[in-house]
Amino acid sequence: MFTIPITTIAQATPVNDVAVQSAWDFVEKGGIMMVPLALCSLAAIAVVAERLTVLRRHKVIPPKIAQRSEDAIEAGTDAAAFAKQEPSPAGQMLAAGIERVGQSTATLERHLTAEGEHQVFAMRRRLRVLVVITAVAPLIGLTGTIFGMIRAFQTVALSSEALGKAELLATGIYEAMITTAAGMLVAMPTLVLYHLLAGRVEHLTHELDRMAIEFVNNHARDALPARTAEAKPDTISNAINNGDGSPTSAASEGARC
């Protein structure tokens, strides 16, 4: 019976040529597609570090910012001066409200909402970069794997000693799979960090929303308590005139006016 000596196969590919000796060796074996993956990882690190710094709560909603806005209104501080003193997103939103204190609820809500949306957009800035990296990094890794497998099969096809030596093909596939692993290693942490930052933005948005509602209730010309008190006689008379026994809400009365 004819057998292939094991030592011949073992000597075809030295262990040191296949084993990953260091991180740089890992990158080298991955080939040229490791370069865009490295750029993706650096971009993700930069965006995450910058957003973690910007989205700290005391930077978005400084302590006692609502009280300082009340003090500014009592002192007659100009909205532009208040916005300059309070550059935070909450300060900019409240400055838009200070500029229109005493106006109708609809006007005050409209301007607070517009400025709040602008500040939320600024808080979400660059988060889309993380989404793109999460989607693109695995594709880059797969592309590198395909190129690596093409090279592996081409090497086997052109080698006159490839017959009966599957380790030549296995080595090429092994090196080609490195880029897929690298792409997944870039994409998975980036996805987790994106959702972490998106959740923080959502939480801060709810806080800004609550502050805007309190501001409208306190400083709108037709604030809710006054509107309710003034609407009671009309509400009762309307219920009697309609004959349905169900009082009309103060909000709907205000809307009809």
C-alpha positions, 0 to 999 in steps of 0.5 A: 500500500502506498502512503504519504509520509506525515513528515513530508506534509508537516514540513511543507508549511512550517508552524511558525509561518502559520501561527500568529506571533503578535498583533502586527503579525495578525494585521499582516496576515489579514492583507490589504483589507486590514487597512480600511478596518483599522481606519474604521476602528480608529474613527469609531474610537474617536467618535465614541470618545468625543460623544461621551465627553459631550453627552455628559449630563452636566454639560447638556443640562447644567445643575439649577439651569431652570432656576437660573432661567427664572432668575434671569426672567425676574431680573429682566435679562435679555435672551441673547445675554442668557444664551451667551451665559448658558451655552449648554443645550438646555440653556439655548432652549430656555433662552428661546423661551425667555425671548417669548415670555408672556406670549401664547402657549402655542407660540411659546411651545413652537419656539421651544420645540424648534430650538429643542429639536435643533439641540437634539440634532446636535446631540445626535451628531456623528452617531450615524458614523457609528451606524455606517461602521457597524454595517460596513466593517463586516462587509470589508472583512468578507471582501478580504476573505473572498480575495484571500480565498481567491489567492489561496486557490490560485496558489494551489492551481499554479503550484506543481507540488499542490497535488495531495497537499491540502495544507497549502489550501488550508493555510490560504483559507486560514489567512483569508478568514482573519479579515472576517474576524477583524471585521466582526471585532470592529462591528460588534463593540461599535454597535453596542457603543452606538446604542449606549450613546443613542440611549443617553441622547434619548434620556437627555431629550426627555429631560429637555422635554420636561423642562420645556413643558414646565417653562410653558406652564409657568410663563405662557400668557394663557397658562393652564391654571389661569385658563382653567379658572377662567373657563369654568363658568363657560364650561358649565353653561355650555354643558347645560345648553348642549343638554348632554350633561358632559362638561367641555374641557378647558383646553377645547374651549381655549381652542374654540376661542 
